[in-house]
Amino acid sequence: MKALLMPAYEKLEIVDRDMPVCGPEEAIVKIKYAGICGSDMHIIAGQNPKAKAPLVMGHECCGTVYAINSTRIQDIKVGDKVTMHAVNGCGVCDNCRNGHENLCEHVHIMGTEMDGFFQEYVKVRADRLLKFNDDVDLKAAALVEPLTIGVHDVLRANVQVGDDVFVCGCGTIGTLIAKVAELQGGHVLVSETSDPRIDVGRKNGLHVVDGKSPDFEKQIMEFTNGKKFDKVFEVTGVEPGFKTSLEMVKPGATFVQVGMPGAIFHEFDINKVIFNEINFLGVRNSRSYSMARAVKLVNMGILNDFLKGMVSQIYPKEQAIEAFNRAKTDKTALKVLIQFGED
């Protein structure tokens, strides 16, 4: 079988690998589509200390069950359309027992600390499988992992009907946070400074304002009727975005840091958090509970046309390296997929 291997940082190769063998309580999934994430760019650049070469990256996928050997999982069979939760908790630490496997003391994340989904067939723990309805278009299902992040982050912030919501950053994750927050009844504004992403966000039906605009503050005040926001999501991971987002939070409101900074923020005015009693939250990966919610949304078809519209291009596995180059350089590309399975 074919796999996209990172043999060393800043290098990718398409290689042949042996087919995996299905052991007890395991399954093998035939990958149809695997999505390229911004975090994959951090890995290949050597910026994730937990990701060591050689490694098969990839934590976003959908496909069909090729084999399953489980006495516990009875509702999933060969041929079913599935995705996989890439977060493998140990199941016995306090965090796992409390339903927070994303905070597991011994967590192993597929595509980071162990081989992931950029290959034709993947062996996983059977309990990591989540099933799609037979009629689900796998082009929509391919985006269920980033949708899961949107679900997880919105649930963490406890977005309520009527909340004014500010999302800083209109990439894939910012876009999906905004859409899920709208489903929750939020009144959502997205800020972006990249002109191509502003255009893409607006074409996707989002209320996007240009963070470079001289009347940016005026637009904010008009949106919130002279107030600031109940829920703020900082998705860019860069200091200017963080500083802007912190200015958007009304007293007593909630700030969620989603973006992963490449360096420490040196101008973090902690007094804004203290004296305004801001609920300052971090988010890490996702829980299987959040993915189950995202899969249910896909099965209901609520966002499926929107999800398919986020797919910028699909590359065959033979052009997987070109796909990475496109995802790295094209700011208009929300989601680039690699197709490992045939139609």
SVG drawing of the C-alpha trace seen along z (x, -y; Angstrom):
<svg xmlns="http://www.w3.org/2000/svg" viewBox="-31 -55 46 66">
<polyline fill="none" stroke="black" stroke-width="0.4" points="0.0,0.0 1.0,-3.6 1.8,-6.1 3.0,-9.7 6.0,-9.5 7.9,-12.3 11.4,-10.7 12.9,-13.9 11.7,-17.4 11.0,-19.4 10.9,-16.3 8.1,-14.1 8.2,-10.8 5.5,-8.5 6.5,-5.0 5.3,-1.4 4.3,0.2 3.1,3.6 -0.6,3.9 -1.5,3.7 -2.8,6.8 -6.0,6.5 -5.5,7.7 -8.0,8.0 -10.2,5.0 -8.8,3.4 -10.0,2.3 -8.5,1.5 -9.9,-1.4 -9.5,-2.0 -8.9,-5.7 -10.9,-7.6 -9.9,-11.2 -7.4,-12.7 -7.3,-16.4 -4.2,-18.6 -4.2,-20.7 -2.2,-23.7 -0.8,-21.7 0.7,-19.3 2.7,-22.3 4.1,-22.8 5.1,-19.2 6.9,-19.1 8.8,-22.3 9.9,-20.6 7.9,-22.9 6.0,-20.2 8.4,-18.6 6.1,-15.6 6.2,-14.7 9.4,-12.9 10.5,-11.7 10.1,-9.3 6.3,-9.8 3.1,-9.4 1.2,-12.5 -2.6,-13.0 -5.4,-13.3 -8.3,-14.2 -9.9,-11.4 -12.9,-9.4 -13.1,-6.0 -14.7,-2.6 -14.1,0.3 -11.9,2.9 -11.7,5.3 -12.8,5.3 -12.0,7.7 -14.0,6.6 -16.4,8.2 -17.2,4.8 -18.1,2.8 -21.2,4.5 -22.8,1.7 -20.0,1.2 -19.2,3.7 -17.0,4.1 -18.0,1.6 -19.4,-1.0 -18.5,-4.6 -16.5,-5.9 -14.1,-8.4 -11.6,-7.9 -10.9,-10.0 -7.2,-10.4 -6.8,-11.0 -5.8,-7.8 -6.2,-8.1 -5.0,-5.5 -8.5,-5.0 -7.3,-4.7 -5.9,-8.1 -8.2,-10.5 -8.7,-12.7 -9.7,-9.7 -12.1,-8.4 -13.7,-11.9 -14.3,-12.0 -11.3,-14.2 -9.2,-11.9 -7.7,-14.9 -6.0,-15.7 -4.8,-12.1 -1.5,-11.9 -0.3,-9.3 -2.1,-10.4 -1.0,-9.3 -2.3,-11.3 -2.4,-9.7 -0.4,-11.7 1.7,-13.3 3.1,-10.8 2.2,-7.7 1.5,-7.2 -1.6,-8.8 -4.0,-8.8 -1.9,-9.7 -1.9,-6.2 -4.2,-3.8 -5.0,-1.6 -4.8,-2.4 -5.0,-0.2 -6.8,-1.8 -8.4,-0.8 -11.9,0.2 -13.3,-2.1 -11.9,-5.1 -14.4,-4.5 -17.5,-6.7 -20.0,-5.7 -21.6,-7.8 -25.0,-7.0 -24.8,-5.1 -26.0,-8.1 -23.4,-10.6 -21.2,-12.1 -17.6,-11.4 -16.5,-14.8 -18.5,-16.3 -17.4,-13.6 -13.8,-14.4 -14.1,-17.6 -15.6,-16.0 -12.4,-16.4 -12.1,-20.2 -15.8,-20.4 -15.2,-18.5 -12.7,-21.2 -15.4,-23.8 -17.9,-21.8 -15.5,-21.2 -14.5,-24.9 -18.0,-26.2 -19.2,-23.8 -16.2,-24.7 -17.2,-28.4 -20.8,-27.6 -22.1,-29.8 -25.8,-30.6 -28.6,-31.9 -28.2,-35.6 -24.5,-35.8 -22.4,-38.2 -19.5,-36.1 -16.1,-37.4 -13.9,-35.0 -10.4,-36.2 -9.2,-34.4 -11.1,-33.1 -9.1,-29.9 -10.7,-26.5 -11.0,-26.3 -12.2,-29.9 -14.8,-29.4 -16.2,-26.2 -16.2,-27.8 -18.2,-30.6 -20.7,-28.2 -21.2,-26.1 -21.6,-29.2 -24.3,-30.3 -26.0,-26.9 -26.0,-27.6 -27.8,-30.8 -24.8,-33.1 -24.6,-36.5 -21.2,-36.0 -18.6,-38.4 -15.3,-37.2 -12.2,-39.4 -9.5,-38.7 -6.6,-40.6 -5.8,-38.5 -7.7,-39.8 -8.1,-36.3 -9.5,-34.8 -11.9,-37.8 -13.3,-37.1 -13.6,-33.3 -15.3,-33.9 -17.8,-36.3 -18.5,-33.9 -19.2,-31.3 -21.9,-33.5 -20.0,-34.8 -20.0,-38.3 -16.3,-39.1 -14.7,-42.5 -11.3,-43.6 -9.0,-43.9 -6.9,-46.4 -9.8,-48.7 -9.6,-52.2 -13.2,-52.0 -12.7,-48.5 -13.7,-49.7 -16.8,-51.5 -17.9,-48.3 -17.4,-46.4 -19.5,-48.9 -22.3,-48.9 -22.4,-45.1 -22.7,-44.9 -24.8,-48.1 -22.0,-49.9 -20.8,-46.9 -18.2,-44.2 -18.6,-40.5 -19.9,-37.7 -17.6,-35.0 -14.3,-35.6 -12.3,-33.0 -8.7,-33.8 -7.7,-31.4 -4.7,-33.0 -2.1,-32.1 -0.2,-35.3 0.3,-38.2 -1.6,-40.9 -4.6,-38.7 -4.4,-37.9 -4.1,-41.6 -7.1,-42.5 -9.2,-39.6 -8.5,-40.6 -9.8,-44.1 -13.1,-42.5 -14.2,-40.8 -16.8,-42.6 -16.4,-42.4 -17.4,-39.0 -17.3,-37.4 -15.4,-34.4 -12.1,-34.3 -11.0,-31.1 -7.4,-30.7 -7.7,-28.3 -4.6,-29.2 -1.3,-27.7 1.3,-30.4 4.8,-29.7 6.3,-31.9 5.4,-33.4 3.2,-36.5 5.3,-39.3 2.6,-41.9 -0.1,-40.0 -1.9,-42.5 -3.1,-40.1 -4.8,-43.0 -7.5,-43.0 -8.3,-39.5 -8.2,-40.1 -10.1,-43.4 -12.7,-42.5 -13.2,-39.0 -12.8,-37.4 -13.2,-33.6 -9.9,-32.8 -10.0,-29.3 -7.6,-27.1 -8.6,-24.2 -6.6,-21.2 -7.5,-18.8 -11.0,-17.3 -12.9,-14.7 -14.7,-11.7 -17.9,-13.3 -17.3,-16.3 -16.6,-14.1 -19.7,-12.1 -21.7,-15.5 -19.9,-16.5 -20.6,-13.1 -24.3,-13.5 -24.3,-16.9 -22.9,-15.3 -25.4,-12.5 -28.2,-15.1 -26.9,-16.9 -27.2,-20.3 -23.8,-21.7 -22.9,-19.2 -23.2,-21.5 -21.1,-24.1 -18.5,-21.5 -18.2,-20.3 -17.8,-24.0 -14.8,-24.3 -12.9,-21.7 -10.5,-23.7 -9.1,-20.8 -8.7,-17.0 -5.3,-15.6 -4.8,-11.9 -2.3,-10.1 0.3,-10.2 0.3,-14.0 0.2,-14.2 3.4,-16.3 1.9,-18.8 -1.1,-18.9 1.1,-19.9 2.7,-22.6 -0.8,-24.0 -2.0,-23.9 1.2,-25.7 1.2,-28.5 -2.4,-29.2 -4.2,-31.5 -7.4,-31.0 -7.4,-27.3 -9.5,-26.3 -9.2,-22.6 -7.0,-20.5 -7.7,-16.8 -5.6,-13.8 -7.6,-11.0 -6.2,-7.6 -9.1,-5.4 -10.7,-5.0 -14.2,-6.1"/>
</svg>
